[in-house]
Amino acid sequence: MPHHKNHERLNTIKDSIDKTNQLTDSQKSDSIKRIEEWILEDKAFGILEIELIKISKFFKEVFSELGIK
């Protein structure tokens, strides 16, 4: 699933942010906050995707055409 791979990448970025000395604590906090929001949105889309596919196979075709699934 694409959202799982994105989640892993975002966690890798979070780890890099945490370890760097090139950002202030405020910049680190703001960056991590935004990444966590993206992770939640990514998970939400994954759930929405599954639920729409349960409604109709039409959505599976649409997601496939968009390169999402």
Beta strands, then each sheet from edge to edge (+ up, - down):
end
